[in-house]
Amino acid sequence: MSNLWNLGHLKPREDIVVEGETMSALFRNAAAQRTGQVFMRQKKLGIWREWTWIDTARAVREIGDGLLALGFDAGDCASIASNTVVEWVLADLAVLSCGGVSNGIYPTDAASQVHYLCEDSRTRVLFVEDEEQLDKALEVRARLPLLRKIVVFDPKGLRDFTDPGVIDLAALRKLGRSHAQTDPNELDARVAACRPEDLAILVYTSGTTGKPKGAMHSHRGLVHTVRGYNRIVAQDESDERMCFLPLCHIAERMGGEYFALYTGSKLNFVENPETVPENVREIAPTVFTAVPRIWEKFYSGVMIALRESGKAQQLAYAWSIGVGTRIADRVLAGEPVGVWSKLQFALARLLALNNVRKLIGIHRARFCVTGAAPISPDLVKWYLALGVPMVEVWGMTETCGASTYTPATRIKPGMIGPACPFNEVKLDAATGELMVRGANVFMGYLNLPEKTAETIDAHGWLRTGDVGAVDSDGYYRITDRMKDIIITAGGKNVTPSELENDLKFSPYITDAVVVGDKRPYLTVIVMIDQENVEKYAQDRDIPFSNYTSLTLSAEVQQLIQGEVERVNKKFARVEQIKKFWLLDTQLTAEDDELTPTMKLKRKLVEKKYEARIEAMYG
């Protein structure tokens, strides 16, 4: 039967226990408990390679001994500039095993950003994925006097390249094996000497305003959080996870790598960021964590496929999703699901819903997790109607990931749930700002004591910058970022995220920035979904030659106008969007307007496109 009413497998497995008070000790004990079991799988050249816990522990030891051979001291920092691959995890765990500090760098970062992050973190060793990342490192190496060595994961294309400051991962492992013969106990001594209060990882904020800040997390904070996750998420050794979000982001680092390390679930790595849709169907994760952008993309794909299908398929879907929606309404209301409804839902799955789930790749998923950005409540309900509960979590880099969660057995779309049991959450009485306190809260910002003092008060409460509300059940709701709330010229307070989330529910809109502070009405800058809008244009013989001409097409303008009108119907007149402008430049993660997690930077967008905004008020 459906996940909608079989709730036993959605309860956390609090009986899973791995000893250790530091991440390095935790990893060693986990590997000793699981030995020959598979920990990671990665597909390369069409073939899946498995990494058992023994394989992983051996590689981590060899890399760790290799770092020791390079003179890497306890407390030294090593940075990793790479996509999400197995080697990222191996390097990360090796650095922690040496008593070092591990820092991630987005592979989309420019050379100037690599320089800033390595300089600010005082990086001694820099791991890079391939030739592309190596080029960035070499470009700035002369301005990084503390950098001792660059280690390349994949040396493809570098056969004739020689540089005394560069070594590939295989050579580093070989160096580690030699070092272990000379001093077989040094790495074990480093693990034993590591203390819970020691700095373990740096996670740099996205830098939507100003330069990125390095959030410092201790071993104690990481272990406290990962054990806390085990009290709220149902995951164990039988689960398959897909590892594809950036590992330098707190979401994948904690909810992916470290939580899988603790629970023993398998980590399956995608081939590359472009193959996610194909890989997810192949992996079919049983627990699936992603950001709203991914969930929106999956929904859009289904809607586009449905419009291209035959009339019979469309009718089957319409009836089936109707059944699922009615049952979802009962589940959300806490009401029992009758036998007749269960029989109808079984038929709905056979007719259409199973195919929809397979198309996405969630046909084995017991539940999904969404976080890192707001998501439309309608989208949460749609996945529930498919029979897959979607758990929403809320947190930030500074809270080491999730601070609130919606239990899979009691979802409230639009709510981020009660406080996680491992921290406290409250609303500031004066401003409504959410505040968090607990061992999961970060140590502070690297090299920025003034910023740290602004963020954490004298009583240990972290100011999150999010404004919210709480209901009688203790479920919190985010209304907006404090700095993003719009007050129109007429004095109306508007939370732009609600409008933006509804706009992104459209298969034709990827992101949106609502504008209107101190102005007579609201406008919006829209980033279209290129793939879906191109398909829309091609199916209707709408001429276009490039991305810009596509956004300027009258038919595309009408398409987006229809989506804006759909959203406006949900809001009062003073909250409705009067005009829009389509970004006419195709943006990638390398562009300043986007964060590495592909979110539009509100302030930068408003400043860069000020003339376009003014034209909408002309």
N, C-alpha and C positions, 0 to 999 in steps of 0.2 A: 504493500500500500504506500501512500504518499508520505513524504516527510511532514506534511501538514498536520497529521494527527498521531503519528508514531514518534513520540518525543523522547523516549528513553535514550536514544543514541545522540541526543543533542545536549545531554548533561555532561559537564566537565569531568575529567578523570583525575580527581585529586589524589588518587592512590599512586600516581606516577611520582617517584622521588629519585632524584640524582643528587648525591652528596657533593659538597664543595661550596666554598664561600667566595671564590674568584672564578671568572669565566674560564681561565686556563685549567683550574682544578676541575671545574664542572665538565669541560670537554674530555679531559683524561678519564674521569670516572665513567662518563657516558660511553666512551669508546671501549673501556674495559668490560662494561656490562653487556655490550651488544656485539662485540667482536666481528663475526662473519656476516652479520646482517647488512643489507644494503642501506647506505645513508644518502648517497647522491647518484644521480644519473644525468648524463649530458649527451646530447646528440651532435655528432660531428660527421660530416660527409655521409649523412643518411644512416649512420649506425649509432645505436645507443651504447654508451660505455658506462658500466656500473662501478661505483666506488663504495666498497664495504667500509665499515668502521675501521677495520684493520688497515686497509689501503690508505684511508684518510689520516689515521694516526701516524702511519709511517711517513707519509708525505709531509705532514706538519712538523714532525720531528726533524726530518732532513732539512727542510727550509729553515726551521728554527736554529739548528746547528750551523747552517750556512750563514745565517745572520750573525751568530756569535763569532764565526770565523772572520767576518767583516769588521768586527769590533763594535757591534751593536750593543749598547749598554742598556741596563734597566732604566726606564724613564725616557729613553730615546723615542722619537716619533718616526714611523714609517707611513708613507701615503700610498694609496692604491688608485691609479687612474685607469679604469677599465669598465667595460660593460659587465653585466651580471653573468659570470662564468664560474665554474668550479674553482679555478685558480684564485679567484677573489677570496673565497672562503678559506682556502688553504693558507694563503698569505696572511689573512686577518688573524686566524687562529695561531699561526706561527709567531706573529708579532706579539700577541698577548702572552703566549707561552714563554717568550723571552723577557717578560716583564715590561715590554714596550708599550707605546701608545699607537693605536691604529687609527688612521684617518682616511676617509674616502674622498675621491675627487671625481666629479661627473665626467664621463668620457666626452661630453659635448662642450666642456669648458675650453675656452681659448687659451693660448699659451700664456697670455698675460694673467689670466685667472689661476693657471697652474703655478705661476711664479708667486702670486700673492698668497695662495694657500700653503705652499711649501715654505715660504719665508715666514709667514705668521705662525705656523705650527712647528717651525725649526726642524723640518724633515731631514733625516739623515740618509734614509734609503727610500727610493721611489720605485714602486712596482708599476709597470705600464703593460697594457694588454698586447700591443702590436706596434708595427712600424709607424702608424699614424700617431699614436700616443707618444712614441719615442721621439718623433720629430719635435713635438711641443716641448718635451723635457730638454732636449738638446738645445733648443732655441733659447731657453732661459737659464741653462745650467751655470753659465759664467757668472750670473748674478745670485747664485745660491751657494755661498762658500761652505755652508754646513753639509751640503749634499755629498755623500761619499760614494754612493753607487746607485746605478739605475738597473733594475732587473726586468727583463722582458719575458712575458708569459709565452707569447707565440712569436718565434723568431723568423717566421716565413717572410721571405724577401730580404733577409739580412745575412745571407750566406757569406757574402764577400765583405761584410761590414766588420771592422775591428775597431775597438775603442777600449782602452784600459778602464774606463769608468762605467762600462756597460757589460752586463753578463745576462745570459738567458736563464730561465728558471731551472732547466735541466742541469746546467753547469753549477748553479747555486746548490742544488740538491746533492750533486756529486761532491762539491766542496764541503757540504754538511756531513756527508758520510765519512770523509777523511777527518774532519774535525772531531767527530764522535769517537773515532779510534784513538785519538790523542787524549781527549778529555770526555769520556762517556757519561759523566755525571753532571756536567755543567748546566745543561738544559733542565734537568730534573731539579737542580738547586735553584734555578731561576723561578720555576713554577712554585716551589715550596716557599720561596722568599717573598712572593707576590702577596700583598696585603689587600683586604677588602676596600680600604679607603684609598688605594692608589688609583690614579687616573688611568682609565682603560682605553676609551675611544673619544675621538673628536667627531662631531657631526656639525658641519657648517650649515647655517641657515641659508635659505634660498637667496636672500639678499634682494627682496623686492624693493627695499629702500636702503640705499647706502651699500657698503661693502658687507659681504657675508661675515657672520660672527661665529666663532668656533665654540659650540656648546660642549662642555666637558662632562663626561659621565664616568663615574667610578665603577670598579668591579662590584662593589656592594649594590649600587643602584641597578646595574644590569641584572645581577642575580636575583635581587628582590623583585624586579619587574617580570622576569621570565617565570619565576615561581608564581607570581601573581597572575600572569596570563593563564597558567594551568588551573586556576580557580574559576576562570570565566569562559574558557574555550574548550570545547570537546574535541580533543585531538590526541592520538596515540600512535603506536608503532605501525598500525595497519593503514594509516592514512597516507595519501599521496598529495603532495603540494606542488604547485608550479612556482618556480623561482624566476621572476622576470623583471620585477620592478628594480630600480637602481639600489644596489646594496649600500651606497653611501647615504641613502635616505633612511631615516629612522624606522620607517614602516617595514621595509623588507629586511633590514638588519635585525630588528627585534622580532617581528611577527613571522619572518621567514627563517633566516639562518639560525638565530639563537633559540627560538622556540622549537624549531625542528630538532636542534641539538638536544634540547631538554627532553622532548617527548619521544624522540626516535622516529618521527614520521619521515618519509622519504622526500628529498628535495629534487625536483625534476627541472633542469635548466633548459630554457628555450634555445634554439640555434642562434637567433639574433633577434633584435627588437622587431624586425619586419615580419618574422614568421610566427608571431604570437597567435593569430587566429587559427593557423594550421596546427601549431603545436598543442594548443589547449584541447583541441578535439582528439588528438592522439594521446595526450597524457590523461585526459579526463580526471582532473583532480577531485578528490573527495572533500577537501576543504580548500576553498578558493578565495584568496584575498586580492583585491584590486582597488584602484581608485575610481571615483565616479566617471571619469573620462572613458575608462575601459567598459564599464557597465553600460554607459550611454551608447558607445560604439557597437556593442553586441546587440542592443535593442534596435538601433538604427539598421543594422544588417538584416535583422529578422523582418522589420517593417518593409524594407526595400525588396527583399525576397518574396514577401507576401504579395506585394503589388504586382510582381511579375508572374505570380502563379495563376493557375486556372480558377474558374469560378467555384468549382467544387471544393478545392483546397481552401479558398478564402472563406467559404461558408462553414467548412469543418473547423477552421481556426476560430471563427467568430463564435460558434456555439461552444467550443471547448474552452476558450479563454473566458467566456461568460460564466461557465460552470466553475472554473477555477477562481474567478473573481468573487462569486457569491460565497464560495467556501472560505476564501481568504478573509472576506468581511466577517464571517462568523468566528474564524480563528482570532482575528484582531480584536474582536469584541469579547473574547473569552468564552464564547458559546460553544456547546458541543456540536459535532458534525454527525448528522444522522446517517443511518445505513443507506438510504436512498441516495443521498448526496455523495457518499463514498462510491457507490456503484456508478453513478453518473461521472464522477471524476476518473474512475478507472477507465471508463469508455473514452472520456476526453483525452486521456493520456494516449490511448491507442490510436485515436483518430488524428491528433495533431500535436499535443503538448510534448510527447516524447521526442518527436522529430524536431521541434523547436529547441528543446534542451540539447539534443545531439548536434544541431547546427551551431549552437554556441560552444558546446563542449562541457556542459554542466550536468550531463545525464547521470553521472555518478556522485555528484556533489550532495552531501548531507546538508550543507548550508554554505552561504557565501558571506564574506566580510567586506565591508566598504568603509573607507576612511580617507583621511588626508585632505578632504575638501567636502563641502556640502553636497548633498544629493537630493534629487527631487523625490518627495514622498510617493508620487505616482509610480516612479520607477521601482521603488522598494516593493510596492504593492503588486506590480506586474510580475516580478520574480517570484513572489509568494504565490501568485495565481498559477504559476508554472509548477508549483509544488516544491520550490526551493526557498527556504527562509533566508532573508538577507539581514545580517547583523550589522548594525551601524556602530562604529566606535569613534570616539573623539579624543584627540590629544594633540601633542605638538612635539617638536624636537626636544624642547626643554623638559618635557615630562616623560621622556624616554618612551614615547609612543602613547598607547591608549591610557586615558584617565577615566573615561566613562564608557559604558557599553550597553547595548540592548540585548538582554538574554534572548537566545533563539526561541525560547518557549513563550516569550511575552514581548513581541515586537510592537512598537508604536511608530509608524512611519512619520518622519518629520522630527522625531525626538532622538537624542543621542544617548538616552538611557540614564540610569543612576550612576553614582560614582563607583568605580572599580573598588573591590574590597581591600586593595592594597594601598589606597590613598584617600585623602579627604578632598571634597569639592564643595565650594560654597559660592554664593553670589555676594559681591560687595554691596552693602546696604545702600550706599549712596549712588553708585553708578550702574549697578547691575552687571558688572564685569565678573566673569568666572575666574575663580582663584583655586589653586591646587596646592596641596601640601602632602608630603610623604617622602619616603626614602628613594622613590623613583625620580624625584625632582633633581635636575642637574646641579653640578657643583658651581656653575657660573660660566661666564664667557671668558675664553682664553685672552689674556692680556687686556681685558676691559673691565676692571673692577667697578668703574662708575656705572657702566651699563648693567652689571650684575646687581648692584645696589638698587638701581631703578626697577629691576624686574622682581627681585625677591625681597619682601619686607622683613622687618626685625623679628617677626614671629614665624618666619619660614614659609609664608604664603607666596606662591608664584602668581604674578599678575599676567594673565594670558592674552589680554587685549581683545578677547571675545565677549560680546554682550549676550546675555541669555535670560532665560526664565526657567522656573521649575514648577512641576505640577504636584498634586497631592500624593502621588506615588513615588516622588523623589526622582522622576524622570526630567532631565534637563533638555532644553531646546536652545539652540544657538539662533539668535536673531540677526546678528551681524558682527563684523569687526568694528570696534569702537571708532576707529579712524575712517571707516567706510560709510557710516550712517549719513544719509543725505537729508538735509533740511532745505526744503524748497523755499523760493522767495515768499510763498504764502504761509510759511511756518509749519508745513506738514513734514513730519518725520517719516522717512521711507527707508526700508531696509533693502538695498539693491540685490542682495544675494537671493531673496525669494523670487524676484523677477528673473534673475539670471539663471537660476536652477530650472525654472519652468521653460525658459527659452532653450536651454541645452537639452531638454527632453525631446526636442525636435530632431529627427534624423538628419536635418540639413544644417544644423548649427552646432559648431564645436565649442565655442566659448563666446561670452558676451560681457561687456562692461557697461553698466547703466550709469548715466551721467545726469546731474540735475541739482547739485548743491548750490544754493543761493540763486537758483534760476527759476523761471516761471513754470516750466514743465520738464518732464523726463525725456531723455533721448538715450540711444544705445548704440554702441559700436559692436558690430557682430563679426565674428570669424566663422566663415562657412565651413562645412565639412566638404572638403574638396572632392573626395571620391563619390559621395552620394549626390552632390549637386552636379558634378560632371555627368553622372549616369542619368540624372533627371533631364539634363540638357540634350544628351545624345538620344535618349528615347523619344524626345519631342522635336528632333531636328532643329534645335536652337543653335545657331552658329556661334562659335567662339574660337579664338586662336590661342589664347593663353589664360592664365589664372586671372589676370586683371580684366580681360575682356569678358570673362565668365561672370565676374562680380558686377560688371556694368550692364550686363544684359537686362533688358526690360522685363523679360519673363522671369529671370532669377530674382530681380527686385520684387516682382509681384509675389513670387513664392515666399520670400522672407517676410513680406508685408502680411501675408496670410498667417504666418507663424506668430508674428507680433500681435496680430488681432486675436488669435487664439488665446494668447497669454493675457491680453488686456481684459478679456471677459471675466477673469477671475478676480480682478482688482477694482477698487473704487476709482472714480474718474480722476481724482487728483493723483492717483498712483499709477495711472496708465502711461505707456510710452507713446509719445506723439510722433517722433521721427527716429529714423535709424540710418546708419552708414555702414556699408560693408567694407571691411579691411580689404584693400585691393592688392596687397602684397602677400604672397605665400610665406608664412613664417615657419621656422624650424627652431629647435632647441638652441641653435647657435645664435639666434637673433636676440637682441637686448629686450624686446618686448615680452619674451616668454621666459619663465623660470625653467630650470632643468626638468621639472615635473610637468611642463607644458601648460602652465597656467599663465594667463595674461597678467602682467604687472599693471595694476590699476593706475597708480600714480604716473608711471612712465608713459603708459598709453595715453592718458589724459593730457600729458605735457607734449608728447611727440605729435599728437594729432589735434592740437589745440585749434588750428585753423579750420579743420573739418568739423570740429565740435561747434565752433562759433558760427559756421555756415548753417548748422541745423537750428540755430537760434536767430538767424538773420532776418 
